[in-house]
Amino acid sequence: MKFGAVPVEQALGAILAHSVQLTGGRLRKGAVVSKSDQSALMNDGVTEIVVARLEADDLAENDAAERLASAIADPGKKGLSATNAFTGRVNLRAEIAGVVRVDADSIRAFNSVNPMITIATVPDYHLADARTMLATIKIISFGVPSKDVEAARLHLAEAIRIRQPVVRNASLIVTEIPGVASAKGIEAIKQRLVRWGVALDHVVFCAHRQDALEEALAGVSSELVLILTGSATSDIADVAPASVVGAGGRIERFGMPVDPGNLLFLGVINDAPVIGLPGCARSPALNGTDWVLARVACGVGVSASDISDMGVGGLLKEIPTRPQPRSRHGK
């Protein structure tokens, strides 16, 4: 692409690099200069303008952006759709709910081909609903070499994927303590499951004792088991995690470096994942529960190491109703 100032007489067919205000109106940046534009410019005494001219092997910004988007946007297969290009930009949106996986190496390689060819994405493991914007492809200059577009395109095929929900149903076990409103927050938990297409088949109440919780665990057979305790779980040997082990399961991880959400635990019983919910799960506000629940519901493996990694970015917005705010004054 050639770029620079030229006499107005030589600008026919070139791309206007900057908007120009004239007596009869405004010539906008990106417009292709016509004969009437030339006349208007000269009538206003403009003798020189800055333009861009595409060379034979260049693709115009919109054509380049759409060419790149076509490598990844496929609603039927990948759950991604693309907007029409405008000023060299195409936005990629989710057509389904799920957990977004972003291959950082592919994105880095794409952005290294030519500084004028860019893509910006949401973070890896982003939680997406239908129509959520996941990425934007932007051609910075008015045109780029077609060979660079093709080279960048090769890196997009598997760069962004959406893992759809695979878990169909869940059971919620709520332990009760006399004098404590145990049913509080069940609706918030149900709505979290609805988001991922998981039906809450059973809600079971039992006393906050290990024997009672073990019995309740033995009676559920859903693909996912959630435990909400009447009293906060403060140790891996506490009632809820101990009950999972006592009922023949195992604990993969107790505690997480996400706040709110520290007291979550993750386990397995009868091949079904078990999530011990922290008290903040009673609130609809984003907390560590959402990150783990989404991955589990969408069949994305969650290991102890994965939970350790959640500490980067894990400081979430404080929940106003939290019993023990981060600071003495709740600020």
Beta strands, then each sheet from edge to edge (+ up, - down):
strand 1: 2-7
strand 2: 15-16
strand 3: 20-22
strand 4: 25-27
strand 5: 48-53
strand 6: 58-60
strand 7: 80-82
strand 8: 89-94
strand 9: 98-102
strand 10: 117-121
strand 11: 126-128
strand 12: 133-139
strand 13: 143-145
strand 14: 160-163
strand 15: 169-176
strand 16: 199-207
strand 17: 224-228
strand 18: 250-254
strand 19: 265-269
strand 20: 272-277
sheet 1: 1+ 5- 2+
sheet 2: 3+ 4-
sheet 3: 6+ 13-
sheet 4: 7+ 8- 12+ 10-
sheet 5: 11+ 9- 14+
sheet 6: 16+ 15+ 17+ 20+ 19- 18+
end
